[in-house]
């Protein structure tokens, strides 16, 4: 009977950790996407310097969590986000409005997809 309780305890612990991971990933990606959206609005107003600062803040936050992200997520997904950040920064520094808007929108979509992958849904469990 003790083994059954131990097994149930382990399963509950894993469920709790999984739900916490999903919540944290959703919070991190949503916050980053909000900052990128704010940067897009600043770039649309021709405030390129401030847009670059906001994008850099978002990238720094993402980098501060890179160890965690590489542990709990697929390396390919985390690396793809990093490449997308670099592309956004490149178009931002070149002040190419059209290319920047497209790259920034793509990055926001990728963040949303990453968040969806970590959500505790029936599709992700099965």
GROMACS elastic network, one bead per residue, 0.5 to 0.9 nm:
[ bonds ]
;  ai    aj funct       b0    kb
    1     4     6  0.51986   500
    1     5     6  0.65353   500
    1     6     6  0.87292   500
    2     5     6  0.51577   500
    2     6     6  0.61219   500
    2     7     6  0.85680   500
    3     7     6  0.60213   500
    3     8     6  0.85135   500
    4     7     6  0.50954   500
    4     8     6  0.61284   500
    4     9     6  0.84796   500
    5     8     6  0.50776   500
    5     9     6  0.59991   500
    5    10     6  0.85673   500
    6     9     6  0.50021   500
    6    10     6  0.61831   500
    6    11     6  0.86294   500
    7    10     6  0.51295   500
    7    11     6  0.62048   500
    7    12     6  0.86366   500
    8    11     6  0.50612   500
    8    12     6  0.61307   500
    8    13     6  0.85382   500
    9    12     6  0.51210   500
    9    13     6  0.61253   500
    9    14     6  0.86315   500
   10    13     6  0.50109   500
   10    14     6  0.61689   500
   10    15     6  0.85519   500
   11    14     6  0.51147   500
   11    15     6  0.61143   500
   11    16     6  0.85854   500
   12    16     6  0.61125   500
   12    17     6  0.85815   500
   13    16     6  0.51060   500
   13    17     6  0.61869   500
   13    18     6  0.85539   500
   14    17     6  0.50521   500
   14    18     6  0.60155   500
   14    19     6  0.85558   500
   15    18     6  0.50596   500
   15    19     6  0.61498   500
   15    20     6  0.85231   500
   16    19     6  0.51908   500
   16    20     6  0.60888   500
   16    21     6  0.85301   500
   17    20     6  0.50458   500
   17    21     6  0.60550   500
   17    22     6  0.86166   500
   18    21     6  0.50774   500
   18    22     6  0.62549   500
   18    23     6  0.86685   500
   18   118     6  0.85301   500
   18   119     6  0.88906   500
   18   120     6  0.75580   500
   19    22     6  0.51040   500
   19    23     6  0.61925   500
   19    24     6  0.86142   500
   19   118     6  0.88561   500
   19   119     6  0.77878   500
   19   120     6  0.63144   500
   20    23     6  0.50847   500
   20    24     6  0.60896   500
   20    25     6  0.85150   500
   21    24     6  0.51375   500
   21    25     6  0.60157   500
   21    26     6  0.84596   500
   21    72     6  0.79346   500
   21   118     6  0.72779   500
   21   119     6  0.84039   500
   22    25     6  0.51996   500
   22    26     6  0.60730   500
   22    27     6  0.85351   500
   22   115     6  0.75060   500
   22   116     6  0.86422   500
   22   117     6  0.85430   500
   22   120     6  0.63029   500
   23    26     6  0.51927   500
   23    27     6  0.61460   500
   23    28     6  0.86494   500
   23   115     6  0.89410   500
   23   118     6  0.82663   500
   23   119     6  0.73448   500
   23   120     6  0.86627   500
   24    27     6  0.50378   500
   24    28     6  0.60713   500
   24    29     6  0.85467   500
   25    28     6  0.51364   500
   25    29     6  0.60431   500
   25    30     6  0.83469   500
   25    69     6  0.84147   500
   25   114     6  0.80822   500
   25   115     6  0.58634   500
   25   118     6  0.66667   500
   25   119     6  0.81273   500
   26    29     6  0.53405   500
   26    30     6  0.59125   500
   26    31     6  0.84296   500
   26   112     6  0.82635   500
   26   114     6  0.84299   500
   26   115     6  0.50092   500
   26   116     6  0.77537   500
   26   118     6  0.75643   500
   26   119     6  0.73760   500
   27    30     6  0.52484   500
   27    31     6  0.60776   500
   27    32     6  0.85701   500
   27   115     6  0.84858   500
   28    31     6  0.52896   500
   28    32     6  0.61929   500
   28    33     6  0.85928   500
   28    61     6  0.84953   500
   28    62     6  0.78767   500
   28    65     6  0.88211   500
   28   115     6  0.85348   500
   29    32     6  0.50851   500
   29    33     6  0.59876   500
   29    34     6  0.85195   500
   29    62     6  0.85974   500
   29   108     6  0.85777   500
   29   111     6  0.55143   500
   29   112     6  0.67866   500
   29   114     6  0.77250   500
   29   115     6  0.62616   500
   30    33     6  0.50646   500
   30    34     6  0.61140   500
   30    35     6  0.86966   500
   30   108     6  0.89620   500
   30   111     6  0.76769   500
   30   112     6  0.74948   500
   30   115     6  0.80598   500
   31    34     6  0.51409   500
   31    35     6  0.64195   500
   31    36     6  0.87684   500
   31    58     6  0.82152   500
   32    35     6  0.51924   500
   32    36     6  0.62868   500
   32    37     6  0.86467   500
   32    55     6  0.88415   500
   32    57     6  0.88921   500
   32    58     6  0.54207   500
   32    59     6  0.79613   500
   32    61     6  0.77289   500
   32    62     6  0.74987   500
   32   108     6  0.82274   500
   32   111     6  0.79900   500
   33    36     6  0.50171   500
   33    37     6  0.60896   500
   33    38     6  0.85852   500
   33    58     6  0.82533   500
   33   107     6  0.81325   500
   33   108     6  0.53761   500
   33   109     6  0.85364   500
   33   111     6  0.68587   500
   33   112     6  0.79612   500
   34    37     6  0.50317   500
   34    38     6  0.62258   500
   34    39     6  0.86358   500
   34   108     6  0.86255   500
   35    38     6  0.50096   500
   35    39     6  0.61856   500
   35    40     6  0.86301   500
   35    54     6  0.63763   500
   35    55     6  0.68481   500
   35    57     6  0.80806   500
   35    58     6  0.61444   500
   36    40     6  0.61704   500
   36    41     6  0.87041   500
   36    51     6  0.84730   500
   36    54     6  0.72349   500
   36    55     6  0.59975   500
   36    58     6  0.70729   500
   36   104     6  0.69628   500
   36   105     6  0.85620   500
   36   107     6  0.84804   500
   36   108     6  0.71703   500
   37    41     6  0.63916   500
   37    42     6  0.87398   500
   37   104     6  0.80870   500
   37   105     6  0.83320   500
   37   108     6  0.79427   500
   38    41     6  0.51430   500
   38    42     6  0.63209   500
   38    43     6  0.87089   500
   38    51     6  0.76240   500
   38    54     6  0.75251   500
   38    55     6  0.87413   500
   39    42     6  0.50208   500
   39    43     6  0.61439   500
   39    44     6  0.85620   500
   39    47     6  0.89256   500
   39    48     6  0.84860   500
   39    50     6  0.74802   500
   39    52     6  0.71450   500
   39    53     6  0.82340   500
   39    54     6  0.57405   500
   39    55     6  0.61561   500
   39   104     6  0.88945   500
   40    43     6  0.50993   500
   40    44     6  0.61655   500
   40    45     6  0.87099   500
   40    51     6  0.68960   500
   40   100     6  0.83581   500
   40   101     6  0.68099   500
   40   104     6  0.72931   500
   40   105     6  0.86649   500
   41    44     6  0.50376   500
   41    45     6  0.64199   500
   41    46     6  0.88272   500
   41    47     6  0.87260   500
   41    51     6  0.79880   500
   42    45     6  0.50854   500
   42    46     6  0.64515   500
   42    47     6  0.51667   500
   42    48     6  0.67431   500
   42    49     6  0.87599   500
   42    50     6  0.68260   500
   42    51     6  0.53046   500
   43    47     6  0.52425   500
   43    48     6  0.51337   500
   43    49     6  0.84119   500
   43    50     6  0.80797   500
   43    51     6  0.56628   500
   43    52     6  0.85024   500
   43    92     6  0.81961   500
   43    95     6  0.83228   500
   43    97     6  0.73874   500
   43   100     6  0.87540   500
   43   101     6  0.86091   500
   44    47     6  0.73900   500
   44    48     6  0.84548   500
   44    97     6  0.75685   500
   44   101     6  0.87623   500
   45    48     6  0.81287   500
   46    49     6  0.86758   500
   46    51     6  0.87708   500
   46    95     6  0.88308   500
   46    97     6  0.89347   500
   47    50     6  0.57257   500
   47    51     6  0.62594   500
   47    52     6  0.87861   500
   48    52     6  0.60842   500
   48    53     6  0.86545   500
   48    92     6  0.71567   500
   48    93     6  0.79849   500
   48    95     6  0.69684   500
   49    52     6  0.51374   500
   49    53     6  0.63733   500
   49    54     6  0.88304   500
   49    92     6  0.89173   500
   49    93     6  0.86641   500
   50    54     6  0.62286   500
   50    55     6  0.85505   500
   51    54     6  0.51932   500
   51    55     6  0.61300   500
   51    56     6  0.85210   500
   51    92     6  0.78975   500
   52    55     6  0.50858   500
   52    56     6  0.60361   500
   52    57     6  0.86046   500
   52    89     6  0.72524   500
   52    92     6  0.65733   500
   52    93     6  0.74449   500
   53    56     6  0.50369   500
   53    57     6  0.62121   500
   53    58     6  0.86999   500
   54    57     6  0.50654   500
   54    58     6  0.63256   500
   54    59     6  0.86553   500
   55    58     6  0.50762   500
   55    59     6  0.61663   500
   55    60     6  0.85974   500
   55    85     6  0.83577   500
   55    88     6  0.84085   500
   55    89     6  0.74796   500
   55    92     6  0.89924   500
   56    60     6  0.60347   500
   56    61     6  0.85804   500
   56    89     6  0.80798   500
   57    60     6  0.50619   500
   57    61     6  0.62451   500
   57    62     6  0.86146   500
   58    61     6  0.51964   500
   58    62     6  0.62602   500
   58    63     6  0.86467   500
   59    63     6  0.60546   500
   59    64     6  0.85436   500
   59    82     6  0.82964   500
   59    85     6  0.68971   500
   60    64     6  0.60526   500
   60    65     6  0.87198   500
   61    64     6  0.51032   500
   61    65     6  0.66316   500
   61    66     6  0.88510   500
   62    65     6  0.53491   500
   62    66     6  0.62902   500
   62    69     6  0.87829   500
   62    82     6  0.85596   500
   63    67     6  0.81680   500
   63    82     6  0.85370   500
   64    67     6  0.76744   500
   64    68     6  0.87415   500
   65    68     6  0.54009   500
   65    69     6  0.61118   500
   65    70     6  0.86702   500
   66    70     6  0.60084   500
   66    71     6  0.85055   500
   66    78     6  0.78034   500
   67    70     6  0.52374   500
   67    71     6  0.62604   500
   67    72     6  0.88605   500
   68    71     6  0.51383   500
   68    72     6  0.63048   500
   68    73     6  0.82540   500
   69    72     6  0.54419   500
   69    73     6  0.54909   500
   69    74     6  0.81287   500
   69    75     6  0.80933   500
   69    78     6  0.66289   500
   70    73     6  0.54937   500
   70    74     6  0.66247   500
   70    75     6  0.55612   500
   70    77     6  0.88721   500
   70    78     6  0.65503   500
   70    79     6  0.87331   500
   71    74     6  0.79070   500
   71    75     6  0.81714   500
   72    75     6  0.88780   500
   73    76     6  0.84430   500
   73    77     6  0.70703   500
   73    78     6  0.70026   500
   73   114     6  0.87052   500
   73   118     6  0.81331   500
   74    77     6  0.54164   500
   74    78     6  0.66116   500
   74    79     6  0.87243   500
   75    78     6  0.52235   500
   75    79     6  0.59834   500
   75    80     6  0.84292   500
   76    79     6  0.51018   500
   76    80     6  0.59765   500
   76    81     6  0.86727   500
   77    80     6  0.51062   500
   77    81     6  0.64268   500
   77    82     6  0.88277   500
   77   110     6  0.86701   500
   77   114     6  0.73107   500
   78    81     6  0.52509   500
   78    82     6  0.64687   500
   78    83     6  0.88704   500
   78   114     6  0.86406   500
   79    82     6  0.50035   500
   79    83     6  0.62405   500
   79    84     6  0.85865   500
   80    83     6  0.50829   500
   80    84     6  0.61494   500
   80    85     6  0.86180   500
   80   110     6  0.84195   500
   81    84     6  0.50109   500
   81    85     6  0.61713   500
   81    86     6  0.86984   500
   81   107     6  0.68560   500
   81   110     6  0.69836   500
   81   111     6  0.73770   500
   82    85     6  0.50668   500
   82    86     6  0.63470   500
   82    87     6  0.87158   500
   83    86     6  0.51176   500
   83    87     6  0.62507   500
   83    88     6  0.86814   500
   84    87     6  0.50221   500
   84    88     6  0.61644   500
   84    89     6  0.85827   500
   84   103     6  0.71207   500
   84   104     6  0.80388   500
   84   106     6  0.77807   500
   84   107     6  0.57660   500
   84   110     6  0.86412   500
   85    88     6  0.51049   500
   85    89     6  0.61782   500
   85    90     6  0.86178   500
   85   103     6  0.85162   500
   85   104     6  0.81122   500
   85   107     6  0.70059   500
   86    89     6  0.50553   500
   86    90     6  0.61533   500
   86    91     6  0.87934   500
   87    90     6  0.50397   500
   87    91     6  0.63752   500
   87    92     6  0.84724   500
   87   100     6  0.83015   500
   87   103     6  0.67633   500
   87   104     6  0.85542   500
   88    91     6  0.53297   500
   88    92     6  0.59822   500
   88    93     6  0.85793   500
   88    99     6  0.84392   500
   88   100     6  0.58919   500
   88   101     6  0.84051   500
   88   102     6  0.87328   500
   88   103     6  0.54642   500
   88   104     6  0.57388   500
   88   107     6  0.79238   500
   89    93     6  0.60408   500
   89    94     6  0.85347   500
   89   100     6  0.81685   500
   90    93     6  0.52685   500
   90    94     6  0.62957   500
   90    95     6  0.85856   500
   90   100     6  0.81852   500
   91    94     6  0.50044   500
   91    95     6  0.59819   500
   91    96     6  0.55462   500
   91    97     6  0.76796   500
   91    98     6  0.88214   500
   91    99     6  0.62219   500
   91   101     6  0.86684   500
   91   103     6  0.78560   500
   92    96     6  0.65234   500
   92    97     6  0.76963   500
   92    99     6  0.86242   500
   92   100     6  0.58076   500
   92   101     6  0.89769   500
   93    96     6  0.79572   500
   94    97     6  0.86802   500
   94   100     6  0.87329   500
   95    98     6  0.89638   500
   95    99     6  0.87953   500
   95   100     6  0.74563   500
   96    99     6  0.56306   500
   96   100     6  0.57989   500
   96   101     6  0.83978   500
   97   100     6  0.51582   500
   97   101     6  0.59685   500
   97   102     6  0.86102   500
   98   101     6  0.52520   500
   98   102     6  0.63299   500
   98   103     6  0.86982   500
   99   102     6  0.51918   500
   99   103     6  0.61105   500
   99   104     6  0.84505   500
  100   103     6  0.51383   500
  100   104     6  0.58638   500
  100   105     6  0.83729   500
  101   104     6  0.51670   500
  101   105     6  0.60243   500
  101   106     6  0.85160   500
  102   105     6  0.51930   500
  102   106     6  0.61430   500
  102   107     6  0.86685   500
  103   106     6  0.50400   500
  103   107     6  0.61968   500
  103   108     6  0.86970   500
  104   107     6  0.50831   500
  104   108     6  0.62715   500
  104   109     6  0.86797   500
  105   108     6  0.51186   500
  105   109     6  0.62525   500
  105   110     6  0.86618   500
  106   109     6  0.50981   500
  106   110     6  0.61756   500
  106   111     6  0.86781   500
  107   110     6  0.50046   500
  107   111     6  0.62177   500
  107   112     6  0.86546   500
  108   111     6  0.51225   500
  108   112     6  0.63182   500
  108   113     6  0.87449   500
  109   112     6  0.50348   500
  109   113     6  0.62197   500
  109   114     6  0.86007   500
  110   113     6  0.50581   500
  110   114     6  0.61179   500
  110   115     6  0.85758   500
  111   114     6  0.50617   500
  111   115     6  0.61868   500
  111   116     6  0.86284   500
  112   115     6  0.50634   500
  112   116     6  0.61960   500
  112   117     6  0.87041   500
  113   117     6  0.62380   500
  113   118     6  0.88472   500
  114   117     6  0.51212   500
  114   118     6  0.66126   500
  114   119     6  0.89016   500
  115   118     6  0.53129   500
  115   119     6  0.63277   500
  116   119     6  0.51305   500
  116   120     6  0.85470   500
  116   121     6  0.86710   500
  116   124     6  0.87608   500
  117   120     6  0.84332   500
  117   121     6  0.88657   500
  117   124     6  0.67716   500
  118   121     6  0.85613   500
  118   124     6  0.75787   500
  119   124     6  0.72376   500
  120   123     6  0.83965   500
  120   124     6  0.65635   500
  120   125     6  0.71151   500
  121   124     6  0.53349   500
  121   125     6  0.63397   500
  121   126     6  0.87559   500
  122   125     6  0.50684   500
  122   126     6  0.61214   500
  123   126     6  0.53875   500
